[in-house]
Amino acid sequence: MKKVIEFLQQNPVQYLATVGRDGKAKCRPFMFVLAKDNKL
């Protein structure tokens, strides 16, 4: 978990690509916020 948190802190904005209900690609930015009790 420590390596994951370090990576997310070094790369604060990630993009999640999904396919919407309309069948079109969607790309949404998201950010890492908090790690507590070994959970994101």
PQR file of N, CA, C, O and H, with PARSE charges and radii, in Angstrom:
ATOM      1  N   MET A   1       0.824  -1.186   0.000 -0.4000 1.5000
ATOM      2  CA  MET A   1       0.000   0.000   0.000 -0.0000 2.0000
ATOM      3  C   MET A   1       0.871   1.253   0.000  0.5500 1.7000
ATOM      4  O   MET A   1       0.510   2.261  -0.607 -0.5500 1.4000
ATOM      5  N   LYS A   2       2.012   1.193   0.676 -0.4000 1.5000
ATOM      6  CA  LYS A   2       2.889   2.361   0.758 -0.0000 2.0000
ATOM      7  C   LYS A   2       3.342   2.805  -0.638  0.5500 1.7000
ATOM      8  O   LYS A   2       3.368   4.001  -0.928 -0.5500 1.4000
ATOM      9  H   LYS A   2       2.305   0.374   1.169  0.4000 1.0000
ATOM     10  N   LYS A   3       3.696   1.851  -1.496 -0.4000 1.5000
ATOM     11  CA  LYS A   3       4.136   2.188  -2.859 -0.0000 2.0000
ATOM     12  C   LYS A   3       2.996   2.804  -3.671  0.5500 1.7000
ATOM     13  O   LYS A   3       3.222   3.714  -4.470 -0.5500 1.4000
ATOM     14  H   LYS A   3       3.674   0.879  -1.260  0.4000 1.0000
ATOM     15  N   VAL A   4       1.788   2.315  -3.470 -0.4000 1.5000
ATOM     16  CA  VAL A   4       0.628   2.868  -4.177 -0.0000 2.0000
ATOM     17  C   VAL A   4       0.397   4.314  -3.759  0.5500 1.7000
ATOM     18  O   VAL A   4       0.177   5.179  -4.607 -0.5500 1.4000
ATOM     19  H   VAL A   4       1.605   1.576  -2.821  0.4000 1.0000
ATOM     20  N   ILE A   5       0.445   4.578  -2.459 -0.4000 1.5000
ATOM     21  CA  ILE A   5       0.230   5.935  -1.949 -0.0000 2.0000
ATOM     22  C   ILE A   5       1.317   6.875  -2.456  0.5500 1.7000
ATOM     23  O   ILE A   5       1.023   8.004  -2.849 -0.5500 1.4000
ATOM     24  H   ILE A   5       0.624   3.875  -1.770  0.4000 1.0000
ATOM     25  N   GLU A   6       2.573   6.422  -2.450 -0.4000 1.5000
ATOM     26  CA  GLU A   6       3.666   7.245  -2.966 -0.0000 2.0000
ATOM     27  C   GLU A   6       3.446   7.585  -4.437  0.5500 1.7000
ATOM     28  O   GLU A   6       3.645   8.728  -4.849 -0.5500 1.4000
ATOM     29  H   GLU A   6       2.811   5.505  -2.130  0.4000 1.0000
ATOM     30  N   PHE A   7       3.039   6.599  -5.223 -0.4000 1.5000
ATOM     31  CA  PHE A   7       2.771   6.833  -6.645 -0.0000 2.0000
ATOM     32  C   PHE A   7       1.655   7.861  -6.834  0.5500 1.7000
ATOM     33  O   PHE A   7       1.783   8.772  -7.652 -0.5500 1.4000
ATOM     34  H   PHE A   7       2.878   5.671  -4.888  0.4000 1.0000
ATOM     35  N   LEU A   8       0.569   7.719  -6.084 -0.4000 1.5000
ATOM     36  CA  LEU A   8      -0.559   8.639  -6.216 -0.0000 2.0000
ATOM     37  C   LEU A   8      -0.193  10.050  -5.776  0.5500 1.7000
ATOM     38  O   LEU A   8      -0.692  11.023  -6.342 -0.5500 1.4000
ATOM     39  H   LEU A   8       0.465   6.979  -5.419  0.4000 1.0000
ATOM     40  N   GLN A   9       0.668  10.172  -4.778 -0.4000 1.5000
ATOM     41  CA  GLN A   9       1.097  11.496  -4.342 -0.0000 2.0000
ATOM     42  C   GLN A   9       1.979  12.165  -5.395  0.5500 1.7000
ATOM     43  O   GLN A   9       1.942  13.386  -5.548 -0.5500 1.4000
ATOM     44  H   GLN A   9       1.073   9.382  -4.318  0.4000 1.0000
ATOM     45  N   GLN A  10       2.765  11.382  -6.115 -0.4000 1.5000
ATOM     46  CA  GLN A  10       3.631  11.922  -7.166 -0.0000 2.0000
ATOM     47  C   GLN A  10       2.846  12.231  -8.441  0.5500 1.7000
ATOM     48  O   GLN A  10       3.298  13.028  -9.263 -0.5500 1.4000
ATOM     49  H   GLN A  10       2.796  10.390  -5.991  0.4000 1.0000
ATOM     50  N   ASN A  11       1.693  11.620  -8.612 -0.4000 1.5000
ATOM     51  CA  ASN A  11       0.853  11.781  -9.801 -0.0000 2.0000
ATOM     52  C   ASN A  11      -0.564  12.097  -9.348  0.5500 1.7000
ATOM     53  O   ASN A  11      -1.430  11.223  -9.381 -0.5500 1.4000
ATOM     54  H   ASN A  11       1.326  10.973  -7.944  0.4000 1.0000
ATOM     55  N   PRO A  12      -0.818  13.344  -8.922 -0.5600 1.5000
ATOM     56  CA  PRO A  12      -2.071  13.651  -8.241  0.2800 2.0000
ATOM     57  C   PRO A  12      -3.348  13.531  -9.087  0.5500 1.7000
ATOM     58  O   PRO A  12      -4.420  13.292  -8.532 -0.5500 1.4000
ATOM     59  N   VAL A  13      -3.262  13.688 -10.396 -0.4000 1.5000
ATOM     60  CA  VAL A  13      -4.471  13.572 -11.219 -0.0000 2.0000
ATOM     61  C   VAL A  13      -4.343  12.351 -12.117  0.5500 1.7000
ATOM     62  O   VAL A  13      -3.375  12.217 -12.866 -0.5500 1.4000
ATOM     63  H   VAL A  13      -2.392  13.883 -10.848  0.4000 1.0000
ATOM     64  N   GLN A  14      -5.328  11.460 -12.033 -0.4000 1.5000
ATOM     65  CA  GLN A  14      -5.393  10.303 -12.904 -0.0000 2.0000
ATOM     66  C   GLN A  14      -6.659  10.423 -13.741  0.5500 1.7000
ATOM     67  O   GLN A  14      -7.540  11.226 -13.435 -0.5500 1.4000
ATOM     68  H   GLN A  14      -6.113  11.569 -11.424  0.4000 1.0000
ATOM     69  N   TYR A  15      -6.743   9.631 -14.785 -0.4000 1.5000
ATOM     70  CA  TYR A  15      -7.913   9.651 -15.654 -0.0000 2.0000
ATOM     71  C   TYR A  15      -8.474   8.249 -15.760  0.5500 1.7000
ATOM     72  O   TYR A  15      -7.741   7.285 -15.978 -0.5500 1.4000
ATOM     73  H   TYR A  15      -6.027   8.978 -15.034  0.4000 1.0000
ATOM     74  N   LEU A  16      -9.770   8.150 -15.604 -0.4000 1.5000
ATOM     75  CA  LEU A  16     -10.454   6.874 -15.686 -0.0000 2.0000
ATOM     76  C   LEU A  16     -11.297   6.872 -16.948  0.5500 1.7000
ATOM     77  O   LEU A  16     -12.184   7.709 -17.117 -0.5500 1.4000
ATOM     78  H   LEU A  16     -10.366   8.933 -15.427  0.4000 1.0000
ATOM     79  N   ALA A  17     -11.013   5.924 -17.833 -0.4000 1.5000
ATOM     80  CA  ALA A  17     -11.768   5.820 -19.083 -0.0000 2.0000
ATOM     81  C   ALA A  17     -12.799   4.700 -18.951  0.5500 1.7000
ATOM     82  O   ALA A  17     -12.472   3.584 -18.549 -0.5500 1.4000
ATOM     83  H   ALA A  17     -10.292   5.245 -17.696  0.4000 1.0000
ATOM     84  N   THR A  18     -14.046   5.015 -19.297 -0.4000 1.5000
ATOM     85  CA  THR A  18     -15.127   4.039 -19.252 -0.0000 2.0000
ATOM     86  C   THR A  18     -15.977   4.192 -20.507  0.5500 1.7000
ATOM     87  O   THR A  18     -15.764   5.100 -21.309 -0.5500 1.4000
ATOM     88  H   THR A  18     -14.311   5.922 -19.624  0.4000 1.0000
ATOM     89  N   VAL A  19     -16.928   3.304 -20.663 -0.4000 1.5000
ATOM     90  CA  VAL A  19     -17.902   3.406 -21.749 -0.0000 2.0000
ATOM     91  C   VAL A  19     -19.243   3.741 -21.108  0.5500 1.7000
ATOM     92  O   VAL A  19     -19.717   3.025 -20.226 -0.5500 1.4000
ATOM     93  H   VAL A  19     -17.101   2.565 -20.011  0.4000 1.0000
ATOM     94  N   GLY A  20     -19.846   4.831 -21.557 -0.4000 1.5000
ATOM     95  CA  GLY A  20     -21.115   5.262 -21.001 -0.0000 2.0000
ATOM     96  C   GLY A  20     -22.279   4.412 -21.473  0.5500 1.7000
ATOM     97  O   GLY A  20     -22.119   3.545 -22.331 -0.5500 1.4000
ATOM     98  H   GLY A  20     -19.461   5.413 -22.274  0.4000 1.0000
ATOM     99  N   ARG A  21     -23.434   4.660 -20.916 -0.4000 1.5000
ATOM    100  CA  ARG A  21     -24.643   3.920 -21.296 -0.0000 2.0000
ATOM    101  C   ARG A  21     -25.003   4.132 -22.758  0.5500 1.7000
ATOM    102  O   ARG A  21     -25.665   3.299 -23.379 -0.5500 1.4000
ATOM    103  H   ARG A  21     -23.564   5.365 -20.218  0.4000 1.0000
ATOM    104  N   ASP A  22     -24.553   5.270 -23.300 -0.4000 1.5000
ATOM    105  CA  ASP A  22     -24.821   5.559 -24.703 -0.0000 2.0000
ATOM    106  C   ASP A  22     -23.814   4.884 -25.631  0.5500 1.7000
ATOM    107  O   ASP A  22     -23.890   5.043 -26.849 -0.5500 1.4000
ATOM    108  H   ASP A  22     -24.015   5.946 -22.796  0.4000 1.0000
ATOM    109  N   GLY A  23     -22.860   4.121 -25.053 -0.4000 1.5000
ATOM    110  CA  GLY A  23     -21.876   3.405 -25.854 -0.0000 2.0000
ATOM    111  C   GLY A  23     -20.659   4.243 -26.231  0.5500 1.7000
ATOM    112  O   GLY A  23     -19.757   3.754 -26.911 -0.5500 1.4000
ATOM    113  H   GLY A  23     -22.799   3.992 -24.064  0.4000 1.0000
ATOM    114  N   LYS A  24     -20.626   5.490 -25.798 -0.4000 1.5000
ATOM    115  CA  LYS A  24     -19.510   6.375 -26.116 -0.0000 2.0000
ATOM    116  C   LYS A  24     -18.483   6.361 -24.987  0.5500 1.7000
ATOM    117  O   LYS A  24     -18.818   6.165 -23.819 -0.5500 1.4000
ATOM    118  H   LYS A  24     -21.358   5.887 -25.246  0.4000 1.0000
ATOM    119  N   ALA A  25     -17.229   6.574 -25.365 -0.4000 1.5000
ATOM    120  CA  ALA A  25     -16.148   6.606 -24.383 -0.0000 2.0000
ATOM    121  C   ALA A  25     -16.258   7.852 -23.515  0.5500 1.7000
ATOM    122  O   ALA A  25     -16.587   8.935 -23.998 -0.5500 1.4000
ATOM    123  H   ALA A  25     -16.956   6.734 -26.314  0.4000 1.0000
ATOM    124  N   LYS A  26     -15.982   7.685 -22.250 -0.4000 1.5000
ATOM    125  CA  LYS A  26     -15.965   8.790 -21.301 -0.0000 2.0000
ATOM    126  C   LYS A  26     -14.606   8.768 -20.611  0.5500 1.7000
ATOM    127  O   LYS A  26     -14.111   7.700 -20.248 -0.5500 1.4000
ATOM    128  H   LYS A  26     -15.714   6.806 -21.857  0.4000 1.0000
ATOM    129  N   CYS A  27     -14.013   9.915 -20.432 -0.4000 1.5000
ATOM    130  CA  CYS A  27     -12.733  10.020 -19.738 -0.0000 2.0000
ATOM    131  C   CYS A  27     -12.891  11.052 -18.633  0.5500 1.7000
ATOM    132  O   CYS A  27     -13.117  12.233 -18.897 -0.5500 1.4000
ATOM    133  H   CYS A  27     -14.415  10.782 -20.727  0.4000 1.0000
ATOM    134  N   ARG A  28     -12.769  10.592 -17.395 -0.4000 1.5000
ATOM    135  CA  ARG A  28     -13.017  11.473 -16.258 -0.0000 2.0000
ATOM    136  C   ARG A  28     -11.770  11.579 -15.388  0.5500 1.7000
ATOM    137  O   ARG A  28     -11.148  10.568 -15.061 -0.5500 1.4000
ATOM    138  H   ARG A  28     -12.585   9.633 -17.181  0.4000 1.0000
ATOM    139  N   PRO A  29     -11.407  12.800 -15.014 -0.5600 1.5000
ATOM    140  CA  PRO A  29     -10.278  12.954 -14.098  0.2800 2.0000
ATOM    141  C   PRO A  29     -10.715  12.656 -12.659  0.5500 1.7000
ATOM    142  O   PRO A  29     -11.858  12.914 -12.283 -0.5500 1.4000
ATOM    143  N   PHE A  30      -9.806  12.119 -11.874 -0.4000 1.5000
ATOM    144  CA  PHE A  30     -10.071  11.965 -10.452 -0.0000 2.0000
ATOM    145  C   PHE A  30      -8.755  12.128  -9.701  0.5500 1.7000
ATOM    146  O   PHE A  30      -7.677  12.031 -10.288 -0.5500 1.4000
ATOM    147  H   PHE A  30      -8.877  11.910 -12.179  0.4000 1.0000
ATOM    148  N   MET A  31      -8.853  12.375  -8.419 -0.4000 1.5000
ATOM    149  CA  MET A  31      -7.663  12.623  -7.606 -0.0000 2.0000
ATOM    150  C   MET A  31      -7.663  11.748  -6.362  0.5500 1.7000
ATOM    151  O   MET A  31      -8.714  11.405  -5.820 -0.5500 1.4000
ATOM    152  H   MET A  31      -9.729  12.454  -7.943  0.4000 1.0000
ATOM    153  N   PHE A  32      -6.484  11.403  -5.931 -0.4000 1.5000
ATOM    154  CA  PHE A  32      -6.268  10.690  -4.689 -0.0000 2.0000
ATOM    155  C   PHE A  32      -6.493  11.670  -3.543  0.5500 1.7000
ATOM    156  O   PHE A  32      -5.988  12.792  -3.593 -0.5500 1.4000
ATOM    157  H   PHE A  32      -5.630  11.682  -6.371  0.4000 1.0000
ATOM    158  N   VAL A  33      -7.239  11.274  -2.511 -0.4000 1.5000
ATOM    159  CA  VAL A  33      -7.577  12.193  -1.435 -0.0000 2.0000
ATOM    160  C   VAL A  33      -7.019  11.765  -0.076  0.5500 1.7000
ATOM    161  O   VAL A  33      -6.402  12.581   0.609 -0.5500 1.4000
ATOM    162  H   VAL A  33      -7.648  10.363  -2.470  0.4000 1.0000
ATOM    163  N   LEU A  34      -7.216  10.529   0.327 -0.4000 1.5000
ATOM    164  CA  LEU A  34      -6.905  10.156   1.702 -0.0000 2.0000
ATOM    165  C   LEU A  34      -6.575   8.663   1.816  0.5500 1.7000
ATOM    166  O   LEU A  34      -7.172   7.826   1.139 -0.5500 1.4000
ATOM    167  H   LEU A  34      -7.717   9.866  -0.229  0.4000 1.0000
ATOM    168  N   ALA A  35      -5.636   8.362   2.664 -0.4000 1.5000
ATOM    169  CA  ALA A  35      -5.347   6.984   3.045 -0.0000 2.0000
ATOM    170  C   ALA A  35      -5.476   6.889   4.558  0.5500 1.7000
ATOM    171  O   ALA A  35      -4.836   7.637   5.298 -0.5500 1.4000
ATOM    172  H   ALA A  35      -5.151   9.042   3.214  0.4000 1.0000
ATOM    173  N   LYS A  36      -6.315   5.959   5.008 -0.4000 1.5000
ATOM    174  CA  LYS A  36      -6.525   5.776   6.449 -0.0000 2.0000
ATOM    175  C   LYS A  36      -6.741   4.300   6.726  0.5500 1.7000
ATOM    176  O   LYS A  36      -7.510   3.639   6.028 -0.5500 1.4000
ATOM    177  H   LYS A  36      -6.835   5.352   4.407  0.4000 1.0000
ATOM    178  N   ASP A  37      -6.081   3.790   7.720 -0.4000 1.5000
ATOM    179  CA  ASP A  37      -6.182   2.387   8.084 -0.0000 2.0000
ATOM    180  C   ASP A  37      -5.902   1.461   6.901  0.5500 1.7000
ATOM    181  O   ASP A  37      -6.568   0.444   6.713 -0.5500 1.4000
ATOM    182  H   ASP A  37      -5.456   4.327   8.288  0.4000 1.0000
ATOM    183  N   ASN A  38      -4.896   1.842   6.110 -0.4000 1.5000
ATOM    184  CA  ASN A  38      -4.478   1.060   4.942 -0.0000 2.0000
ATOM    185  C   ASN A  38      -5.545   0.946   3.856  0.5500 1.7000
ATOM    186  O   ASN A  38      -5.563  -0.025   3.100 -0.5500 1.4000
ATOM    187  H   ASN A  38      -4.354   2.669   6.263  0.4000 1.0000
ATOM    188  N   LYS A  39      -6.431   1.934   3.778 -0.4000 1.5000
ATOM    189  CA  LYS A  39      -7.471   1.961   2.759 -0.0000 2.0000
ATOM    190  C   LYS A  39      -7.428   3.320   2.062  0.5500 1.7000
ATOM    191  O   LYS A  39      -7.097   4.328   2.687 -0.5500 1.4000
ATOM    192  H   LYS A  39      -6.416   2.723   4.393  0.4000 1.0000
ATOM    193  N   LEU A  40      -7.760   3.349   0.780 -0.4000 1.5000
ATOM    194  CA  LEU A  40      -7.815   4.616   0.039 -0.0000 2.0000
ATOM    195  C   LEU A  40      -9.180   5.229   0.178  0.5500 1.7000
ATOM    196  O   LEU A  40      -9.434   6.301  -0.372 -0.5500 1.4000
ATOM    197  H   LEU A  40      -8.029   2.530   0.273  0.4000 1.0000
TER
END
